[in-house]
Amino acid sequence: MSSPVVAATFHAPAMAAIHAGCFPPGECWSATAIADQLVLPGTFGLIDPGGGMVLARVAADEAEILTLAMLPSSRRQGRARRLLQAAEDQAGSAGAGVMFLEVSERNIAARALYAAAGYLQAGRRPRYYPGGIDALLLRKQLIPGATTTG
Ligand SMILES: CC(C)(COP(=O)(O)OP(=O)(O)OC[C@H]1O[C@@H](n2cnc3c(N)ncnc32)[C@H](O)[C@@H]1OP(=O)(O)O)[C@@H](O)C(=O)NCCC(=O)NCCS
């Protein structure tokens, strides 16, 4: 399995194509939206050449997974787990001690992935997603004992 590639803005169309293959039309990110994220300070993207992508953001000593997606044909091979780990490593290298993310309460696959990767529920955002579905706020300590300014 080839290693994740650090995304540049010229990867945005490919990342958007992956996103479109993983989310319903109203929820997928355009190439422009992805490119706009990639140029923000602290934001980075990683691509799995097998058909996956992750966007994450580091702000001071905290980080956040903005989105993560793996094309159906490449799922259940441990690829998303590897992308997530690579994002955690990069965020940790940039000084983040904690990673946060939001996931739909109904997203069984993603919740299982995050639970297996050591994420714990830190909160709930009622009716955050279309259809009135709650978001779960998950948190993982990247550096044992790290405290955050937030
Ligand atoms: C969630 C998603 C990224 C997982 O991608 P993936 O490459 O299949 O995940 P992995 O193969 O790395 O799975 C790692 C672990 O997560 C869990 N997992 C992943 N998919 C699962 C599923 N469908 N059912 C149950 N557990 C699942 C398992 O514990 C798995 O380990 P195992 O295969 O050894 O049992 C993918 O299903 C996806 O893109 N879904 C649509 C977009 C999405 O929901 N993104 C996340 C938004 S927060």
The ligand as an ORCA input file, in Angstrom:
! r2SCAN-3c Opt
* xyz 0 1
  C     -15.617      5.956      7.294
  C     -14.641      5.568      6.164
  C     -13.692      6.729      5.926
  C     -13.861      4.317      6.581
  O     -12.920      4.030      5.552
  P     -12.176      2.598      5.445
  O     -10.946      2.777      4.622
  O     -13.153      1.585      5.008
  O     -11.782      2.316      6.950
  P     -10.658      1.275      7.441
  O     -10.583      0.129      6.475
  O      -9.409      2.007      7.725
  O     -11.328      0.753      8.794
  C     -10.638      0.809     10.034
  C     -11.580      0.264     11.086
  O     -12.758      1.073     11.178
  C     -13.898      0.233     11.449
  N     -14.800      0.256     10.299
  C     -14.585      0.831      9.100
  N     -15.679      0.665      8.305
  C     -16.583     -0.021      9.030
  C     -17.890     -0.479      8.762
  N     -18.493     -0.274      7.571
  N     -18.551     -1.161      9.727
  C     -17.979     -1.369     10.927
  N     -16.714     -0.974     11.246
  C     -16.048     -0.288     10.311
  C     -13.343     -1.144     11.670
  O     -12.974     -1.257     13.050
  C     -12.115     -1.117     10.782
  O     -11.158     -2.091     11.133
  P     -11.300     -3.607     10.524
  O     -11.561     -3.480      9.057
  O      -9.972     -4.211     10.859
  O     -12.476     -4.207     11.247
  C     -15.420      5.247      4.858
  O     -16.423      4.295      5.151
  C     -16.058      6.450      4.206
  O     -15.418      7.164      3.436
  N     -17.349      6.689      4.465
  C     -18.074      7.810      3.858
  C     -17.525      9.147      4.294
  C     -17.511      9.299      5.790
  O     -18.451      8.886      6.484
  N     -16.461      9.936      6.306
  C     -16.299     10.196      7.729
  C     -17.067     11.403      8.091
  S     -16.812     11.844      9.817
*
